[in-house]
Amino acid sequence: MTTVALAGQTPGMPSLVRLDTDVPIGTITDVQLQFLIDQLEEEHDEDKDYFIDRETLELLGDNGIDPELLAMLQKALGDDDSMDIAWE
């Protein structure tokens, strides 16, 4: 997989992508990434993808997610019931 920096992205910053559409969600900070890693279930140590639905977003909100990250995920979810995301 080739990693291409998105417009305005600093090389090396984590970015999120929606797996079903391959649409970039946005660039996040290392702190935001660590929050997702700590809060979401990983199937193995090298797992970089997560299932997100409205209940997950509500749980993340209750657990103190950064408001900008929450807004980014809500926008990416749009009118869908769920999505799979990955970070790179």
Phi, psi and chi 1 to 4 in degrees:
 res  aa     phi    psi   chi1   chi2   chi3   chi4
   1 MET       -  131.0  174.6 -177.0  -72.7      -
   2 THR   -91.1  133.7  -56.6      -      -      -
   3 THR   -99.3  121.0  -57.2      -      -      -
   4 VAL  -116.3  130.5  176.8      -      -      -
   5 ALA   -70.7  134.1      -      -      -      -
   6 LEU   -76.3  160.6  -57.4  172.7      -      -
   7 ALA   -55.6  129.3      -      -      -      -
   8 GLY    80.9    2.6      -      -      -      -
   9 GLN   -93.6  134.9  178.8 -179.7   -2.0      -
  10 THR   -82.3  131.5  -56.7      -      -      -
  11 PRO   -54.0  136.2  -25.0   33.6      -      -
  12 GLY    95.3  -14.2      -      -      -      -
  13 MET   -75.4  139.3  -71.5 -178.0   67.6      -
  14 PRO   -65.5  146.8   -3.8    9.6      -      -
  15 SER  -132.3  152.5   60.8      -      -      -
  16 LEU  -107.4  144.1  -62.5  176.6      -      -
  17 VAL  -135.7  145.0   64.0      -      -      -
  18 ARG   -85.9  121.1 -172.5  167.4  166.8  163.7
  19 LEU   -69.6  -36.2  -67.3  176.8      -      -
  20 ASP   -72.8  -22.5   58.6  -21.5      -      -
  21 THR  -117.5   -9.3   60.6      -      -      -
  22 ASP    58.7   22.5  -72.1  -32.6      -      -
  23 VAL   -87.1  127.7  172.2      -      -      -
  24 PRO   -63.0  136.1  -19.3   30.4      -      -
  25 ILE   -89.8  -42.4  -64.5  171.6      -      -
  26 GLY   153.5  172.9      -      -      -      -
  27 THR   -91.0  139.1  -57.9      -      -      -
  28 ILE  -126.2  165.5   60.2  174.1      -      -
  29 THR   -83.6  165.5   66.7      -      -      -
  30 ASP   -62.3  -34.5  -70.1  -26.2      -      -
  31 VAL   -66.7  -43.2  171.1      -      -      -
  32 GLN   -63.7  -41.4  -68.6  169.2  -32.7      -
  33 LEU   -62.1  -45.0  174.7   59.8      -      -
  34 GLN   -61.8  -36.7 -169.8   59.4   54.1      -
  35 PHE   -60.1  -47.3  177.6   84.4      -      -
  36 LEU   -61.6  -43.3  -69.2  176.3      -      -
  37 ILE   -61.7  -42.3  -69.6  169.6      -      -
  38 ASP   -69.5  -32.5  -68.7  -15.5      -      -
  39 GLN   -92.5  -28.0  -64.4  -66.3  -46.0      -
  40 LEU  -105.1  154.0  -59.9  173.2      -      -
  41 GLU   -78.6  131.6 -176.0  175.4  -30.2      -
  42 GLU  -112.1  138.2  -63.6  175.5  -19.2      -
  43 GLU   -79.9  -24.3  -65.4  177.2   10.2      -
  44 HIS  -157.8  171.7   51.5   79.5      -      -
  45 ASP   -60.0  -28.7  -70.4  -18.4      -      -
  46 GLU  -102.8   13.6  -53.5 -139.6   -3.2      -
  47 ASP   -67.8  131.0 -164.5    7.6      -      -
  48 LYS  -127.1   16.6  -66.7 -176.4  175.0 -172.9
  49 ASP  -127.9  151.0   63.6  -58.0      -      -
  50 TYR  -140.6  147.5  -55.8  104.5      -      -
  51 PHE   -90.8  128.6  173.9   80.2      -      -
  52 ILE  -125.4  129.9  -56.7  -76.1      -      -
  53 ASP  -134.8 -177.1   61.0   10.2      -      -
  54 ARG   -63.7  -36.5  -62.5 -162.4 -174.2  -76.8
  55 GLU   -64.4  -38.7  -71.1  179.7   15.4      -
  56 THR   -62.9  -43.9  -57.5      -      -      -
  57 LEU   -62.9  -38.5  -68.2  178.5      -      -
  58 GLU   -64.8  -43.4 -173.7  175.2  -33.4      -
  59 LEU   -62.1  -44.3  177.0   65.9      -      -
  60 LEU   -61.3  -39.4  -66.8  173.8      -      -
  61 GLY   -61.9  -42.6      -      -      -      -
  62 ASP   -65.5  -26.6  -68.8  -14.6      -      -
  63 ASN   -95.8    7.5  -70.7  -18.8      -      -
  64 GLY    93.4   29.9      -      -      -      -
  65 ILE   -59.9  145.5 -170.6  172.6      -      -
  66 ASP   -58.0  130.1  178.5  -81.9      -      -
  67 PRO   -57.3  -35.2  -22.8   31.0      -      -
  68 GLU   -67.2  -40.2  -70.5  179.0   16.5      -
  69 LEU   -66.9  -41.8  177.8   55.4      -      -
  70 LEU   -60.6  -45.7  179.4   59.2      -      -
  71 ALA   -62.2  -39.8      -      -      -      -
  72 MET   -61.9  -44.9 -173.9 -175.3  -57.2      -
  73 LEU   -69.1  -39.2  -67.7  171.7      -      -
  74 GLN   -63.4  -41.4  -71.6  171.3  -33.1      -
  75 LYS   -64.2  -42.8 -178.2  178.4  177.3 -177.4
  76 ALA   -64.3  -36.9      -      -      -      -
  77 LEU   -69.8  -37.7 -176.0   59.8      -      -
  78 GLY    56.6 -130.4      -      -      -      -
  79 ASP   -90.7   -0.5  -67.3  -29.0      -      -
  80 ASP   -73.4  159.0  -65.7  -27.0      -      -
  81 ASP   -81.4  -30.8  -66.8  -33.9      -      -
  82 SER  -159.2  168.6   64.1      -      -      -
  83 MET  -157.0  158.4   65.7 -179.2  171.7      -
  84 ASP  -107.8  132.5  -72.2  -54.2      -      -
  85 ILE  -122.5  160.9   64.9  168.6      -      -
  86 ALA  -141.1  157.0      -      -      -      -
  87 TRP  -115.6  151.1   60.8  -88.8      -      -
  88 GLU  -141.5      -   38.9 -173.0   51.8      -
